Amino acid sequence: MSEPKQYTAEYIIELENRLLEAEDTLEAIRKGSIDALVVKDQTAGQQIYTLKSADYTYRVLIESMSQGALTISEEGIILYSNNQFSMMAEESLERIIGRKVNAFVYDEDLPIVVEILKQRSANIYNSERTVRLKGKSNKEVMLSARKLPVSNDNAYMCLVVTDMTERRRVENAKDEFISLASHQLRTPATGVKQYVGMLLEGYAGELTADQKTFAQTAFDSNERQLAIINSILKTAQIDFGAYQLKISEQDMKQLIEETLIAFRPMLMMRRQTISCEFEEEVCAMVEPIEISLVVSNLIENASKYSPEGGQITIKLKREKKFAIVSISDDGVGIKDEDHAKIFEKFTRIDNVLSDTVSGSGLGLYWVKKIVELHGGEINLSSMLNVGSTFTIRLRAC
C-alpha cells in the first residue's frame, strides 16, 4: 500500500488562491462581466484567455456595427468577435472564438494576414488590404488593423473587417453611370452646338441682327452647359478612380507660356497685366493637357476675381526635387475661415465679385484632385481685399 501524498503549506496556499480565482471568475460570468472564456488544451501549448467586458454602451456599439470586429492575440488567435463577422464568415461565434484568424482566409491570402500580424507600429491602418473569406459566398473583405496597448489579457490587435461586396457593386454602378452620362448628357448638347454654329455661319441664309444675337446667346449658353457637363463627368471619373493620366517629362516654362496665349485677349479686354518670373530648364513629370488646364483654371480665377487694371504674377522655379508654380493676384482675396473649404466640391465663396462671376463650383476641387493624382500638392495663401496666391508643387524630372 502506497504512502499518502504529502502536500506542503505553500502548495495548499496556491490551491486556495486558485479556488478563490475560480470562484471570482464564476461570479463574473454570473453577473455578465465577462463576455467570453476560451479554454485551451494545455498540452497543445495554449492557455486560458478571458475577455473583460466593456461597458454596455461599448458592447451595443460594437454589435451594431455594419463591419466585423475582431480582437486577436499576437499569435493571431481570435479572442473576441462580434456577430457581424460571424455572419460574414458563415460560422457560429462558438466556432470562431479561440481559432486563428488564418483559418478563415484562403491560403493565397495568408501572407497578407501574416504581414498585418508582424506590424509593430502603435498605429496601423491597412485600409486597402483585401482578402477573401472562406465559405459559400467567398466574400471579399477589407482589413483595417489597430495595435492595442499592452494588457494582461493577451489582446494584441483589433481588426475591422469590411464587406467589399456592396462597395464593388456601387463602384460598378458608378462606372455605368459615367458611361451613360457621357452619352446621354453630352451628345444632345453637342448636337445643339453644331446646328446653332451652322446658323451663325450662314448655312441657313443670312441672319438679321436680332436673329444673330439670339443665336449667339444660345450658342454661348450651350458652351457653358457643355463645360459644366464636362466638369461634372471629369469630377465623377476622378472620384471613382476611373481617371487615368499619361505622365511624361515636360518643360514647365514652355507649357505655361503656351497656356498663356489663350488668355491674352481676355487680359487685354480687362486691362490686366501679367508678369512672369520663370527659371530656365524646370522639368516636371506631368500629364501636359491636365496640368495646362490646372494652370488655366488658376489664371482664369485670378483674372475673374481681380478688378480691371489688376496685376497677375506667375512664378516658376525648381526647389530640390520639386517644380514649384505659383499664381498670384491682387484681387478680392479670401477670408481665413473660407480657406479650408475653397477646394471642396460645389463651393463658391461670397465676395464683392461673386455675383458677376459664373461657375460650377467644381474648378478648384478638380484642380486639387488633378494635382494630387500627380503626387503633388496645392496650397493657398490669401488675405481679404489684398489678393491670393495658389502654389503648386509637382515632382521634378
C-alpha positions, -999 to +999 in steps of 0.1 A: +000+000+000+015+033-011+022+062+013-004+090+012+008+120-008+022+149+013+013+185+005+034+214+016+019+245+031+029+265+000+011+241-023-021+243-002-020+281-002-016+280-040-046+257-043-067+280-021-057+310-043-067+291-075-101+282-059-107+318-050-098+329-085-122+303-100-150+315-077-143+351-088-145+340-124-177+322-120-192+352-102-181+375-130-197+352-155-229+351-135-230+389-134-222+393-171-189+410-165-171+385-189-181+382-225-162+350-232-140+324-218-118+304-241-103+273-226-074+256-245-057+223-240-025+229-221-008+201-238-011+220-271+008+248-256-022+271-253-038+288-224-070+303-210-080+337-225-105+359-208-120+390-224-132+415-199-165+432-208-166+468-218-194+489-206-229+483-220-227+512-245-195+500-260-209+464-264-240+477-281-219+499-304-196+470-315-225+447-321-244+472-341-215+479-365-220+471-401-184+458-402-170+428-385-148+434-354-122+411-340-098+412-311-068+389-316-037+378-298-002+383-310-003+347-323-034+355-344-059+337-321-094+353-320-103+365-285-134+383-295-158+385-325-189+404-330-220+389-347-214+407-379-181+389-385-198+357-376-223+363-405-195+372-429-176+341-421-207+319-421-197+304-388-211+305-352-193+325-326-185+293-308-165+281-338-148+315-342-136+323-307-103+306-299-093+298-335-066+316-355-077+342-380-057+324-406-084+296-406-109+320-422-090+331-452-077+312-483-041+301-485-032+327-512-042+355-488-023+342-457+008+364-465-014+394-461-026+383-426+009+374-416+022+408-427-005+425-406+003+405-375+040+413-378+034+451-377+049+466-346+037+502-350+013+516-325-010+529-352-016+505-381-042+511-408-041+486-437-071+503-453-066+488-487-056+452-478-082+429-491-086+391-486-113+365-493-131+347-465-138+310-468-174+300-472-201+296-498-201+334-505-163+338-509-167+373-496-140+399-504-133+419-473-110+448-464-089+445-432-081+476-411-059+469-381-051+488-350-025+476-324-038+477-289-019+490-258-001+462-238-025+445-215-028+414-193-055+396-213-033+388-244-053+413-266-028+424-292-047+439-321-082+447-332-093+441-368-122+459-385-135+437-414-155+455-441-175+436-466-165+448-501-193+432-520-217+462-517-188+486-524-178+468-556-215+468-567-217+505-561-184+512-579-197+492-609-229+512-609-209+544-608-188+533-638-220+525-657-234+560-647-203+577-661-206+559-693-243+566-696-240+602-686-212+608-711-235+598-739-269+610-726-258+644-714-230+654-738-244+641-771-276+662-772-257+694-761-230+688-788-258+684-814-273+718-804-238+734-806-233+721-841-266+733-855-266+767-838-230+771-850-242+764-886-269+791-882-243+816-871-220+807-901-249+814-925-256+778-937-294+786-935-291+820-950-281+854-937-295+862-902-308+896-891-290+914-863-316+903-838-315+867-850-277+866-848-279+880-812-304+853-802-284+825-819-251+837-803-267+839-769-280+803-774-245+792-786-227+808-756-252+792-731-248+758-747-210+762-744-214+769-707-237+739-703-211+716-721-184+730-698-204+722-667-213+687-680-176+680-688-166+693-653-191+670-636-181+640-656-144+646-651-150+651-614-170+619-612-142+600-630-117+613-606-138+604-575-145+569-588-108+563-596-116+560-633-094+589-645-061+579-660-031+602-665-004+598-692+026+613-674+058+623-692+087+647-688+076+683-696+093+717-699+072+736-675+082+771-688+071+761-723+039+745-710+029+777-691+038+800-719+017+781-744-012+781-719-010+819-716-015+825-753-053+819-750-056+844-722-040+874-739-073+888-754-092+884-721-065+901-701-062+930-726-100+935-725-099+937-687-067+959-689-050+934-666-013+928-668+006+895-663+041+892-650+062+860-655+092+851-634+105+818-648+136+799-640+151+781-671+150+744-676+124+734-649+112+700-659+083+681-642+067+647-646+031+656-656+002+650-679+006+681-701-030+686-710-043+683-675-016+705-659-022+731-686-059+730-676-049+734-640-029+765-648-057+778-670-082+774-642-060+793-617-052+821-642-089+825-651-098+827-614-071+852-608-085+874-636-121+870-627-117+878-591-094+908-597-105+943-607-099+959-641-063+970-643-051+943-618-018+925-618-013+887-621+021+872-613+032+837-623+064+823-609+082+790-618+112+776-600+128+743-590+132+736-553+151+704-546+130+676-561+100+697-569+089+721-596+070+750-580+044+770-598+027+800-581-001+822-595-008+854-576-033+882-580-042+915-562-079+907-562-107+904-537-089+877-516-104+850-495-114+852-458-094+830-434-124+809-424-130+801-461-095+787-468-104+752-457-135+749-479-122+766-511-112+732-525-145+715-516-169+703-543-196+727-554-182+755-533-184+792-542-172+818-519-192+850-513-172+882-522-178+915-539-174+900-574-192+866-568-225+879-582-208+889-615-188+857-620-203+824-632-190+789-624-200+754-613-181+754-580-161+724-593-130+741-606-107+743-576-119+709-564-109+694-597-076+713-597-067+699-563-076+663-573-056+665-606-025+679-587-028+651-561-031+625-588+003+637-599+016+631-564+018+668-558+001+694-536-016+728-539-016+754-512-034+787-508-022+820-492-047+848-492-058+879-474-092+896-479-090+927-501-053+921-507-051+891-530-045+854-533-016+831-542-020+794-552+012+774-551+016+740-568+043+715-560+050+689-587+076+661-589+105+674-609+124+654-635 
